[in-house]
Amino acid sequence: MQKLIRCLATGFFISYLPPLIFPFKKNTGAGFLGTLLGIPLVLIFPTDTLLYAICMLAVWVAAVWICKKVQFPGFTGHDNPKIVIDEIAGYVTAMAFLPRTWPYLVAAFVLFRTFDTLKPWLVKTFDRMPNAFGVVFDDVSAGLMANILIQIFVIFIVRA
């Protein structure tokens, strides 16, 4: 069971790739790769708003549960850089209720990665929580911030 949980937490072990390629770097890019995994997931999510919301909530719940259960021998912190399911949950949030076209997919990706990296106030608040909820919801809040920014852009620029 632990192997399956670790597989899901690491994005089917994709987060193991960057440290193998760049062993000398502290920030390996695993979060970037995890966010990339969010794109095909968003593309297969239902287009119906309510069903998307249900699927998004299911991803959040699953991500928190997986982060709570996953174990990495020798790691004592709460937010192992190998865990990327939180980035997937954050990107799913960033794309909520937006068209699934490349401009939106890219804008959500760039804004989400920016907020996740810079950790503004709301993101930092969750990031400081030493539990699985904090691990996931710092990324969900970064995704929410990206989504709100894109929604504002659509309302005031695109539709104007």
C-alpha positions in Angstrom: 0.0 0.0 0.0 2.8 2.4 0.9 4.3 1.9 -2.6 1.0 3.0 -4.2 0.7 6.0 -1.9 4.3 7.0 -2.7 3.6 6.5 -6.5 0.6 8.9 -6.3 2.4 11.4 -4.0 5.4 11.7 -6.4 3.3 11.9 -9.6 4.1 8.4 -10.7 7.6 8.9 -9.5 8.2 11.8 -11.8 9.7 13.8 -8.9 12.6 11.4 -8.7 13.8 12.5 -12.1 15.2 16.0 -11.5 17.5 15.0 -8.6 19.0 12.3 -10.7 19.7 14.8 -13.5 20.7 17.8 -11.3 22.1 16.3 -8.0 23.9 19.5 -7.1 20.7 21.7 -7.1 18.6 22.4 -4.1 15.4 23.2 -6.0 15.3 20.4 -8.4 12.2 21.3 -10.5 10.1 18.5 -9.2 7.3 21.0 -8.5 7.5 22.2 -12.1 7.1 18.6 -13.4 4.3 17.9 -11.0 2.5 21.0 -12.3 3.0 19.7 -15.9 1.2 16.5 -14.8 -1.8 18.7 -13.9 -2.4 19.7 -17.5 -3.6 16.3 -18.8 -5.6 15.8 -15.7 -7.4 19.2 -16.3 -7.9 18.2 -19.9 -9.8 15.0 -19.0 -11.8 16.6 -16.2 -15.5 17.2 -17.0 -16.5 20.5 -18.6 -19.6 20.8 -16.5 -18.9 23.3 -13.7 -20.5 21.3 -10.9 -18.7 18.1 -12.0 -15.4 19.9 -12.3 -15.9 21.3 -8.7 -16.7 17.8 -7.4 -13.6 16.4 -9.1 -11.4 19.2 -7.8 -12.6 18.7 -4.3 -11.9 15.0 -4.7 -8.4 15.8 -5.8 -7.9 18.0 -2.7 -9.2 15.4 -0.3 -7.1 12.6 -2.0 -4.0 14.9 -1.9 -4.3 15.6 1.8 -4.9 12.0 2.6 -2.0 10.9 0.5 0.3 13.5 2.0 -0.7 12.4 5.4 0.0 8.7 4.7 3.1 8.9 2.5 6.4 8.0 4.1 9.9 8.6 2.9 12.6 6.8 4.9 15.1 9.2 6.3 13.0 12.4 5.7 11.8 14.1 8.9 10.1 17.2 7.5 6.4 17.6 6.6 6.8 18.8 3.0 9.1 16.5 1.2 10.2 18.0 -2.2 9.4 14.6 -3.8 5.7 15.2 -3.1 4.1 16.7 -6.2 0.5 15.7 -5.8 0.0 19.1 -4.1 1.2 20.9 -7.2 -1.3 18.9 -9.2 -4.1 19.9 -6.8 -2.9 23.5 -7.1 -2.9 23.5 -10.9 -6.4 21.9 -11.0 -7.5 24.8 -8.8 -5.8 27.4 -11.0 -7.8 26.0 -14.1 -11.1 25.8 -12.4 -14.0 27.1 -14.5 -11.7 28.4 -17.2 -11.7 27.4 -20.9 -9.3 24.6 -21.7 -7.4 26.4 -24.4 -3.6 26.9 -24.6 -3.6 30.5 -23.6 -5.5 29.7 -20.4 -3.5 26.5 -19.7 -0.3 28.5 -20.0 -1.4 31.5 -18.1 -2.7 29.3 -15.2 0.6 27.4 -15.3 2.8 30.5 -15.1 0.7 32.3 -12.5 0.4 29.2 -10.3 4.1 28.5 -10.5 4.9 32.2 -9.7 2.6 32.3 -6.6 3.8 28.8 -5.5 7.4 30.0 -5.7 7.0 33.5 -4.3 4.6 32.4 -1.5 2.6 35.6 -0.9 0.7 36.0 2.3 -2.1 33.5 1.9 0.2 30.8 0.4 2.8 31.4 3.2 0.1 31.0 5.9 -0.7 27.5 4.7 3.0 26.7 3.9 3.8 27.3 7.6 1.3 24.7 8.8 3.2 21.5 9.7 0.7 19.0 8.5 -0.7 17.4 5.3 -3.4 20.1 5.0 -0.7 22.8 4.9 1.3 20.9 2.3 -1.6 20.7 0.0 -3.4 24.0 0.7 -0.4 26.2 0.2 -0.6 25.0 -3.5 -4.4 25.2 -3.6 -4.2 28.8 -2.4 -1.6 29.6 -5.0 -3.9 28.0 -7.6 -6.8 30.0 -6.2 -4.9 33.3 -6.5 -3.9 32.4 -10.1 -7.5 31.6 -10.9 -8.9 34.8 -9.5 -6.4 36.9 -11.4 -7.3 35.1 -14.7 -11.0 35.5 -13.9 -10.5 39.2 -13.3 -8.5 39.6 -16.5 -11.3 37.8 -18.5 -14.1 40.0 -16.9 -12.4 43.3 -17.3 -10.1 42.9 -20.4 -11.4 40.1 -22.6 -15.1 40.8 -22.2 -14.8 44.6 -22.2 
